[in-house]
Amino acid sequence: MRTLPEFALSWTWGAAPPDQCAEFTATWASLRISVGEQVLSLAVDPDTSASRTHIEVPLYSLAEWVAFNWWSLTADLRPGTQISQLRFAYRNGVGDQRGPWWVRSRRHVLRAAGDGFWWPDVLFYSEGRETRVVWMPDNETPPRSPYRFVGRGNPTVSTAAFHRTLAEFVDAVVARLDEQGVTDTPLHTEWAAVRGAGDAETALFQKVAALGLDPYTESERHEADITAAVQDLPSHLVFDFFNGVGANRVRDQVGWLDRVREQTGTGSAPLGPVLEELRAACADLAERFYDDSSTENPWQIGFLTARRVRETLGVPDTEPFDFGSLFSHRVEPVPYLDRGLVAYGSRTGVDGPVLVSTRPYSEPALRFLLGRALWHLVCDREDTFVIVAAHTHRQAVARGFSLELLAPAAGIAEFLADPEHLVTSEDVDHMADHFGCGTLVVEHQLDNRVLAFDFPWSGPRSEQAA
């Protein structure tokens, strides 16, 4: 089991430069931000090339940013969907394509703490049990800043530990203000509201944030739709639903789910011997996913489960996967554009296992969707499920499963013969056509599996080395 690195904020109180406001003077400090051994606050003086791990800033600015964006930082998973659209987002950060997500995700970008100070270019967003921390180097030293940040990283940390660290940090800054006789600041007011939120208010704010909205300014407009959705939907569908649907389509999407749930019904048709066999064969891997204390990567669990499915069914790595009659699929189109809610599935429909999608798909895209659905049918504890665009823990494991199910890494390596040689676009097209999947599926497997430094290659390469 992997060990997640720790997100840490460490500081030493210091004397502020002259002419600072009371809040800044009281909380001036030398701050170090790190994830494990990696330092997010690593900076270089452009004139001397001297490096530093700490920055001199008022902690008030950072604490206020955390407090005012608390619900988004802890409950909004949508930036994950946004940056995943950038080709190498999960491998090398988001490169230099910063403009689009800077605007969309200001509640998640540490640099937005501002107040005239140059903060590291860091993006925080939750993926459920884990929170991803992505930081990038500065392209140049900005005006009025004595340094530029030079680090780059993209790890995940425990979400519970991340929230605890942020809360303890804000508590410490508020205590420092009180000790220095600085009271009744906007930070005091905001943090008291966060700390004092009751269960009902917290539940509402978390769902508003999950919709990508500001709980304090936009809750009232959406509260009725949110309350109706929570009351109407099975509880196990609520989390992924709110992290996937568009904020202005909550009622419409609940209506769509009500309709297809009624149409699919709940029957007593047998699951089918193949699905029963697969559920039994993958039961231990399903339990690993549901273990809340586990730090295992959901993509890796999905990968291992797909390996188990192919092995159980005797499908070679070099052959495309045939879904056959494992479950049925039909389309129940929606008359509006909202790609957040992708599909609904049931293991116990009146006509057996079924998947209903909100729109038609090309064959490669449909096969990826069917792969995601198969993970739910094989491993999900509940009989019904939703597939959404969000990057929740559950959606991530199903994506990882579908990637390996459709285009096994070992099968791709067989086609390449030598994974160290140049992979051409023709290679990718050929493998995508053979496996019946999109080119992005093959590219993702190449980037994250086959061409990874630790890929367990056997065959032509080892023979060459001999």
Summary of the structure (lengths in Angstrom):
residues: 466
radius of gyration: 24.5
end to end distance: 33.1
largest distance: 76.5
contacts: 1459
relative contact order: 0.09
helix: 50%
strand: 14%
